[in-house]
Amino acid sequence: MQHNDLSLGDVHESVDVTGSSKKWRRLLSFVGPAYLVSVGYMDPGNWATDLQGGSKFGYKLIWVLLMSNLMALLLQSLSTRLGIVRRRDLAQANREVYPPLVNFSLYLLAELAIAACDLAEVLGMAIGINLLTGLPIIWAVLITVLDTFILLVLQRYGIRKIEAFIVALIATISISFFIELLWAKPNMAGVLQGFIPTKMNDEGLYIAVGIIGATVMPHNLYLHSALVQTRKIKTDERSIRQALKFNLFDSTIALNLAFLVNAAILILAASTFFSTGRTDVAKIEDAYNLLPMLGKYAPYLFAIALIAAGQSSTITGTLAGQIVMEGYLSLRINPWIRRLLTRLLAIIPAVITILIFGDEKLDALLVLSQVILSMQLGFAVIPLIHFVSDKKAMGPFVIKLHTKIVAWIVAAVLIYLNVKLVADGVFDYFAKEGHWVMKAVIIIASLIFTWLFVMMTLLPVIRNRKEKALLHMHSTQKPLRIESIPETHTIAIALDFGKMDEKLIAYAIAQGKRDAVYILLHVVETVSASYLGDSAGDLETQQDSGRLEMYAGELKSMGYNVITQVGYNRRVNEIVRIVNESNAGMLVMGAHRHSGLKDYLYGETVDRVRHKLTIPVLIVN
């Protein structure tokens, strides 16, 4: 268990795109991340809405798929912008901007979304295995544990091998549906008319909401902002702009391919089921059982594509889980443990459902996973728009006003549709004679969600306004009256065990010479420290304390009077507490000269500390 400040540290900047002088080679070196993201748009969770839309309304909802794809392309481009410009993924950005309670709540929701997504992949793969081999569903579900090791093997060969494997699975899905479309012989005139928006009845609107709600996955926004950092780029403005352009190209191709796969599923259902009057097809198994009308091999291609979709999505879901845990908690655990935990969180509810209710309730469980995903979407989209709209952090790469307006409109539409999807289910439940305990739980959960949503949405706005207000503050001019120069007898030095430590200590000694007492302080931010405080005995806490004592020993040997203090969990609060309790007359801190959001993080720490102290604070660059 260790801290890691790099997003996907094992493969961070592992693909060097700075070497080739030929533009087309550089472009190809950027291709890959968007394909890993695109599988989230063609996973088993999307199949049900596509099949239902095609079987009930023919080709009429193709325009809904297209609109969903355009929304997804915009949001994914914002995600790549965050990763390329700030070199932070969405989880890291949240951790560095939001207070601990909001941050931890967002982390829990992100983990819940990933577990729900993995549940859809498990069920999709299990249904595919069952349809292809006849193996009972419960055994097929348990077999999906084995794919835990596929990603672990691929990770040993680097990110490019993972991308190649995913592209191969996407090709399998695409080829399968292309062949089935050739057999289905869709009405091309009807297909083209499907791109024209038409008025829908209540049932059509419900399915359209389902299609849009299932399209943009919250974990994909975390994933894409991290994957683009696997490319090593130069930090000058020209190189960053080129990286943004090449990644937009990558995203456009990959997401349009995902659109074509979803459209193929809908068109297949329309030409095979709707045209023959089978408008009742709503389950994946129903589609499989009816596909023999296209030929004896059609069901097999369908099942193979379903397995490929589940396998590809589960790999990217694992990566997203790693990004979320490392980003929000700054915590990294063994990859196979992380993968196994994610998979067990998906398998356990699936197995319990099968044992209690049988296979018939699997589709209801699949729908539930999509509802859970829908509930998380706003908690990923809104922070993302805030971050890429921040002029201070994004500099010349901040999004333009028209992009910002469109992004907020898209966010509002997606959040409204997803909230409506969830609210309809809740109102239906309350209309029935449900248990009062469950109703109370729903009400409390709704209040918590509302609070978190308001905090997440307004906090960045409030902070930006405070910063602007500080810029406009000024005082009336007065003549200087320096009557005496105060002496500082106790100086606290906030250390983080980086390259700045020697410089900080040197500046502190320059202020106090040999007459002062120097307090070397460090704040431990491990998970165990956050709960156990000074009782934490994890390896990192021991190492940090040992390093602090080593510094103190060296300074004492030079004749300086030194004591050490260790704080736990909340950096700002602990620094202020130690300084106040030790009656220090001055604090020396470092302002790390990093680019992007890391600079924003340390700047925030300095500001918050100095506003809580009444003593001089020396900031060393």
C-alpha angles and dihedrals in degrees: 000000000000146000119258125184095189122086108243088355095194092063101021109141088347092139110068109209096170098080106069118082094196114091096215091054091051089049092053091049089059093051114102116056094077091054090057088050094045093064088069087065094055101038123129090268089069096047097074095055092044092050093045093047093050096044095048103037106019114216096340097102099053089101089058089057090049093050091048090051092052090050090050092049091054094049094045090051089054089050092053090047090056092050097044099043102036097026087224130114122228094261092052091047091052092049092052096047109034126067117256098263094049091042094052091046090053089049092054091049091049091051090048090052092050092048090050091049091049089050089059091049092049092050093045093051092043092051089047092051090047093050094045100043106017090238112154113265095241091056091045089054091051091048090060087073087075093066085069087084097049093073092044090056093046093049089062089064097049138254095292091062091050090050091049091051092050092048088052091053091047089051089052091053093045096047092047093055094040090057092046091050090053088054093044093052097206122210101260093198089055091047092054091047088053089070090064113087112243136185114268135204121231094273092049090049090051092053091045089053088050092051093049093041092052094046106071109054117199093218090058090065090055091044099050095048088057101040094057087060090066085080116083108221135170116259099228118111095250093053093047092050090050091050090051091050095047092047090050088054090049092049094047094053095043097045092045087054088053088050090053091051092050090045089050091054091049093044091047090053091046096049095040104036110015093048091052095047096255095133093149096077106120104138131072091232091054091054091049093050093050098045095083086084085076093051139297094275097050096085091050093052088048092052093045090051090049092053091047090050092050094046095048093046094049091055093053090044089057091052089049090052091053091049093049095049095045094042101046099034100025083230130133126192132182108295096230091051089050091049094046093050092051092048094047090052087058099040099047097063090042093053093045091050092050093047094049104033105015129230094311093078096054093093090052088052090050090052090048090055089054091049090053090050090049091055092055099049098089091050090062101036100050097052089046092056091046092052097049090045092056107110093192095057101031098042112182090356096065111128118262122254094253091050090049092051093049091046092053091047090051090047091050092049094048094045092046093050093046093045089049090051091052095039093053089056092047093049090049089053093049090049088061126065096266124166113279092227091059091047090052090050090052092050093049092046090050091052092049091048091050092050092049092046092052093046093047092048100043105035096075090047093050092048093050090052091050091052091050091048091053090053091057096046116109138159132222115265118257131179116263116258110181105176100165141357111234118227120227115220100171123042124185118206119199107212128187098181094249134121091287097065098091091045093050092050091047093053091047092052089049088060100045105023114193095320097071132082112236120212112201107201133181131177118220113212104184120135093248091049090053090059105028101033113189089000091067111116102177120139096256093052090051092048093049093049090048092051091050090053090048090056090047092050093052093049092047090053087057091055101261125136106238137172129177132223129186123202128193138223110334109061100198097043093045095049090051092046095051093046092050096044092050093047091231116184095207139019124210116202136169127240102204113221097223125141126242124002097348089067087048090053096052092042089056092049092052093047095049093047096048092048090056096049131071096199126086114279116204111206114202119197 
